Amino acid sequence: MVAENTFRFLNVERACTEAGDWRNPQATKLWLYHLHYFDDLNARDAEVRAVWHKALLRRWVDQNPPGAAIAWEPYPVSRRIVNWVKWSARGNELPPTCQASLAVQARWLNRRVEYHILGNHLLANASALVHAGLYFSGAEAQGWYEHGMRLMRRELREQILSDGGHFERSSMYHAAVLGDLLDLINLVRAAAGALPADWAVSASRMHRWLSVMSHPDGEIPFFNDAAFGIAPRLAELSAYAARLGLEPQAPALEALTLLQPSGYVRAIAGPAMLLCDCAPVGPDYLPGHAHADTLSFELSLDGQRLLVNSGTSQYGSDLERDRQRGTAAHNTVVVDGLDSSEVWAGFRVARRARPKLICAQANSRGILIEASHDGYRRLSYGGEHKRRWDLERSSLSIEDHLDGKFRSAEAYFHLHPQVRIRAAGEEEVILESAERIVRMRFSGAASVRVHPGTWHPRFGESIANRHLRVRLRAGRLQTLLLWGDERA
C-alpha cells in the first residue's frame, strides 16, 4: 500500500477508491487477488499505515458483500482470513463489522475448499480454517479448526516429499508453503498448545531443501513458475524459524547434494554452484505451475548468476505466458522447435517429458551428473535427450546427446543481464562478468548465434539480456565453460 487507497502489486500501481475498483476489468486477475489478500496489514512498517488499514478494512466489508465476484473466491478468502487474524494477533482490533465478516468468510470457505484445484491452494484453505477456528470460539469455530487440521495433516503428507521439497517443484511455492507452515506452528503452539508431531520435522526438511536450492545471492532458482518478491526469502524464513525455536536441518556442505525424490541436483566446485533440473514437471495430476524445462540448469560463479532460466513475469493464458513456460526460455535443448513437454493454455500440460537421473557422483576431480528425458519420443522419429554435466574448480563441461532423427536441434544458454559478451565466433564465445572472463567453447556445433532476450525475475518485469542458440551439427554437442583464477 503505497498511499491511501493506492497499491503496487506485481510492479503495477493502481488506485482502489470506488466499489468497482475491487473488480477492475483493466487489472489482471492475479493483481486483483493481491488486492483482496490484505498482505499489507502485516508488511514491514505496517503500523505507520494503521489509519489507512482500518478504513480499508471497513470499506472492503461495505463494498464486497458475500459471494461478490473475485473477492469471495476461496484462495483470496483464505489469504485474507490469515492476514486479518495475524493482524489482530499483533495487537490490533478488528472493527465489529470485520469480525462479523470474518466469521461469514470462514463459513463460506468451509463449504468451498478447493478440492478441484488441489496443491498449494488446499494448504492455504486449511491454514485459513485453522486461523479462523482459533480466532473464534464455539462449536462452529471448533469445526473449522478440526476441518483445517485434518486437511493440513493429510496434505503435508501428500505434498511434502521425503527430501523436504514441495511436490509442485516450484521453489517460489515451496517458500510460500514453508512460510504458511511456520505461521501455523506459531499460532497453534500459542493458542492450542500441542503441535502435530511431524510439523516441526516437515518445516526443518523444507528449510534444508530451500537452503540447498537457493543461489549464493540468497534467492531462488527459476525452475517451473518462480519469481522474486512473491514468497519470503530464505533469510526471512530462517530468522522466523529461529524465533520459533525450531532447529532447521543445516544445508548440506558437500560438493554434491542430491534432492530425492524432487529430482534436483546441486554441485559446488571452487567459485561455481550448479543447479540441475532432473525432476518431473510436477505431480501427474497437478502440473499447472510446470515449465518445459527438463534438463535445464542454472550456474552461479563467484556468488553471482551467470546462466539463468528466464523466469516468470505473468500468469494467464496468452502467448507470452506460453513462451515463458516453453523449452526455449530455459538452458536446455530444443528439438524441431518444439517444447519437451507440451505446455498450453497457461496452466496446462499435455504429453510431458519423463526424466531419468542416471548418475550423480563426486570424485577427486569434481562432480559428474548425467540424466535423460524422453519428451521428444512422441515424434515419430524422436528419441531421448541425454545430458551430462562435469563440474570442476575452473570449468564446466556439458555434453548433449540426441537419439533418433530430427530436422533441427538447438541448445539455449541464457545469460544474466549483467553478463556481457566480449566476443562471439563459431567455436568460442567470451563472456565477461563482474569478477571473471568465461570462455564458452563448442564442439559439434553447426552454428553459434547471439540473440536478444528478456529475463523475468519478478512479475510485471522484463529485463533485456542475451542468449546463445547453438545449433547441433549432428546428435552430439559439447559445451565447455572455462574460467581462470583472475579476471582478465
N, C-alpha and C positions, 0 to 999 in steps of 0.2 A: 504494500500500500504506500504509494509514493506521495500522495497528497489526499486531502479529504475527498472521498468518493472517486479516487483515481488509482488505477492499478497497473502494474507492469508484470505480465506473465509471458514466458516464452519469448522474451525480447520484443514484445509488442505492448504498447501502452494505450489504455482506453479508459474512458470515464464511465462510471455507473451512477447516474444521477436520477434516472427515472425508472419506473417499474419495468418498462420494456427493455431496459439495458441488461437486465439479468438474463435475457434470452436473445441478445443482439444477433440478428441474422448475418451481420458483417463479420462477426467473430467466429473462429473455428470452434468446434465442439470441445477440443482439449482446453482452449483458452477459457471457455465458459465453465468447464469443470473446475479449473483452478479458482475462478471467481467464487464458486459455491463451496469450495473446500474450507475457507477461512483459515488458511495456514498462517496468515499474518498475526493472528491472535497470539501465537506462540513463537514468533520470529524474534530475531535479535532486536533489542531496544524497543520491544512492543509496548512497554509502559509509557513511552512518550507519545504513543498514538492511542492511548486509552479512551480519550473522548471520542475520537473518530470510530473506534471499535464499538463502543456502546451504542452509538447512534446507528451504526451499520447493522448490528445485531437486531435492533428493533425494526429497522426498515426491512431487513430480509424477511422477518416474520409477517410483516404487513403486506409485502408485495409478492410473496411466494406461498400462496395457500396450498394445503395438502394436495398432492398429485399434480402440481403445476409443472409441466414441461421438464426440462433438464435438471432443475433444482431437486427433483424428487426421484431421480434415477438412483438405484441402490448404491452405486460406487461413490458419487459425491455425497450422498446421505451418510455413508459410512465414514468418510474422511471428515465431514463436518461434525458428526457426533463426537468423534475422538477429540477434535480440536476444541469444541465447546466444553467438554468435560475437563480436558487438560487445562484450559484457561481458568475454569472455575477452581480446579485443584491448586492453582498457583496463587489463590487468594482473592480472585475476582468473584463478583456475584452476578450470576446471570439474571437479567430482568425477568419478572414473573411471566411475561408473555413468551419469553425464550425458554423458560423452564417448561412451560406447558407445551410449546412446540417440540422441545427435545423429546418429551415423552411420546408425542404423536409420531415423530420421526423414527424412534426406536420401535414402536408398534408397527409402523409401516414396513420398516426394514425386516423385522422378524418374520413377516409373511412373504418377503420378496428376496430371499437370499439367492445369489446369482449362481445357482447350480448349472445354468445354461452357459455360463462363461468360464467358471472354474478358476483354477490357478490363483494368482495373487489377489484377484477380486474376492474370492471366497475367504482368504485370510483377512482382508480388510473388513468384510462383513462381520466375521467372527470377532475381530478386535472391537468393532463398534458395539456389538451386542454386550460384550463383557464390560466395556466402559459404561454404557447406559445402565446395565444391571447393577453395577456397583455405585452409580451416582444416585439412583432412586432406591427406595425401599418398598417392601410389599411383595405379594405373591407374583404379580405380573413381572416386576423387575427381576425377581429370582428366576423366573422362567427365561427371561432374556439372557441372564448371566449363564445359566446352565446350558442353554442352546449354544451360546457363543463358545463356552469352554469345550463342549463336545466337538463342535466344528474345528476349533483350534487344535485340539489333541489329534483328531483324525487327519487334518490337512498337514500338520507339521510332519507326521509320519509319512504321508504321501509325497509332500513337496520338497522336503529337505533330504538330500541324498546323503549317503553314508560319509562322504568326504566333506560335508557341510555346504555343498553348493545347492542353490535353488534350482529346481528341475526345469525351469524355462530357459536356463543358460543365458540369462541377461545379467551382467554384473550390476546394472542400474537397478533392476527389480530386486536382485539379491540384496543390495544395500538397503532398499526401501523396506523389504520384509524384515531384515535384521533390526532396523530402527523400530518397526512396529512391535517386534518381539521384545525388545528392551523396554518399550513403553508398557507392555503388558506385564512384564516381570516387575517393573516399578510399581504399577498400580495394584496388581493382585497381592503382592507382598505387603503393601501398605494398608490395603482395605480388607483383604480377606485372610491374610496370614500365610498359610501354606501354599507353596507353588507345586505344580506338577513336577515330578522328579526329573523329567527329561528336558525341561525348558532351558535350564542353565547349560546343560550339555549341548543342546542344539545351538544356543547362542554362541557358545565357545567355538564349536566347529564352524559356524558361519563366519565368525570373526577371523579365524585362521584362513578360511578359503578366500575371503576378501583381501587379507594381507598378502597372500601368495599372488593373487591376480592383479594387484594394484601395481602400476608403474612406479619407478623411483620418485616421480613427481607427486605421488600420493593420490593420483586419480585413477579411475577405472579404464580398462581397455574397451575397444569398440567392437565386440563380437555380438551379433544379433542387435536388438534395439538397445541403444545405450547412448547417453549424453550426460555431460556435466550439469550440475545445478538442479537436478530433479530429486535425487536421493541424497541423504547425508554422506559426507566424505568419510573415508576410513579414519582419519584423525578424530573426527567428531564422534564417531561410533565407539572408537577405542576409549575416549575420555568418558563417554556415557557409561560404558560397561564398567570402567574403573570406579565411577561414582556409585554404582550399584554393588560394588564389592565382588563383581564377577572376576574370574581369572581366565581370560581368553587363552586358548592354546597359542603358544608362541609360533609365529610363522617359521616354516622350515628354513634353515640356513644352508641346506645342502645345495650343491651346484645344480642338481636335478630334482624337481618336485613334480610328481605325477598326481593329478587330482582325478581319482576314480570314484564313482562312475561318471562324473561330469564330463570327462574327456578332454580336459585342458592340460597342457604341459608347460612348466616354466623351467627355463635353463638360464644359468648365470655363469659367465666366464669373464674374468677381468672387468673391463668397464661396461660390458654388454649384458643386457637382460632380454631374453627372447620368450615370447608367449605364443604358443602354437595351439591352433584350434583343430583338434582331432575328435570333436564332440558331435553327437547327433544334433540336429537343428532344434530339438526340444522334445517334449513328450509327444508320442504319436498322435494323441488326441487333442493336443493343445500347442500347435506351432505358430500361434498368432504373432509372436514377437520375434520370429526367426528371420534371419537373413540367409541368403545362399552363399555362405562364407566358409564352407567346409575346406579345410587345409589352408586357411589363411593364417597370417601371423602378424605380430607387431614387434618392433625392435626399438629398445632404448639404448642409447650409448652415452656414457658419462652423465647419467641421470636425466637425459633429455630424449624426447621421442625423435626417432629418425624415420622409420617406416610405420605408417598408420593406416588402419582401415578408415573408411570415410565418415562414419558416424551417422547420427540421426537428427534431422532438423525439423521433422514434421510427421504427423500421423495423417490418416485419411486414406483415400483410395485413388489418388491421381498418379500420373506418370512419374512425377518426381519421387514420390514415396516408393514406387516400384523400382525406380533406378537405384535409390539408396540401399534397397534391400538386395539388389542384384549382385551377381558374382563379380562383375567388372568394377564394383565400388570397393573391392577388397583385394588384399595381397595374395592372390591365388591365380589359377589358370582357367581361362575361358575357352571352351571348345565350340567352334562353329557359331560364335556369337550368342550362345545360349547360357542360361543360368544352370548351375549344377543341381539346384533344387528349384522347382517351378513355383516361384513366389508370384502372387497375383492378388488383386483386389485389396491391397493394403495390409490385410492380416490373414491371408490365406496361403497355404502351401499345398500343391498337388503332389506329383511324384518327387521324391526327395532323395538326396544323397545319403547313403549308409556308410559311415566311416569305419575304418578298422585300424586300430593302433597296432603296428607290427613290432615296434621296438622302441624302447626309451631307456638308455643306459649311459652312465658316466664312465669314462676311462681316464687314463693318465694324460691324455692329450686334451680331452674336452668332453662334450656331450653329443650323443647321437640320438636323433629322434626320427622314426620312419613310420609313415601311415599311408593309407589309401582310401579312396572312396569310389563308389560305383554310380555316381549321379548321372554319368553320360552313357550308361549301358542302355538307357531307354532308346537311344539312337540305334537304328538297325545295324550300323557299322561301328558302334561305340564300344569302349572297353573301360578299364579302370584308369584313374589318375593316381599315381603313386608319387609321394614327395618325401624327400629325405633332407633333414637339416643336420649339419655338422657345425657345432659352435665351439670355437677355441678362443683363447685370450685376445687374439688380434685378427680374427677372421670368422666369417660365417659362410659356409657353402650350402647351397640349396640345389638339389638335383630333382628335376621333374621328369617323369616318365609316363607316357600315354600309350596304353594298349589300343588295339583296333585301328580303324581308319578314320580320318577326319579331313575336312576341307581346310580348316584353319584352326590354329590354337595360339593363344597369346597369354603370356604371363604378365600380370599387372603388379606394379610396385608404386605405391602411393607415398609421396614424401610429405613430411610435416612441413607446414608453411614456412618455418624458419630455416629449413634446409635449402641451400642454393645449389644450382648446377653450374659448376665451373667449366666443364667441357663435356661434350657428348659425341661419341662416334659409334660405329657399327659393332665394335667389340668391347668398348670401355666407356663408362660414364664416371666422371669425377664429381663427387658431392662435397660440399663444404658446409659443415655445421659450426656451431659456436666454438667447439673445442678441437675438432679434428677434420682432417681430409679423409674421405672414404672413397675408395675406388671400387666400382662395380664392374666386373669382367664377365663376359658371356661366352659360352662355348655351346655351339649348336643353334645359334640364333640366325634366322633369315634376315631380320631387321630389328633395329632398336630405335624407337621413336619417343620423343618427349611431347607430352600433351598438357594443355592447361586443365585444371580440375578444381574441385572445391572440397574443403574439409568442413565437417559439420559437428563441432564439439558441443554445441548447445542447440536446443530447439530455437527455431527462428534465426539461426546464424549460419552463414556460408562464408568461408574464408578461402581466398584464392590460394591454390597450391599447384604443384606439378606432379604428374605421374608418368612412369615409363610403361610403354607397351612393347614387350619383347616377343616377336613372332618366332615360333619354333620352326626350324627347318624341316625336322622330321619328328620323331616321337620322343626326343630327349633334349633337355636343356640343362646346362649347369650354370648357375649364377654364383659368383664368388665376390663377397664383400671383404675388403681389406682395410684395416685402419692401423696406423702406426701409433707409437707412444706419444708423439707430439704433433701438434698442428703444424702443417707445412707453411 
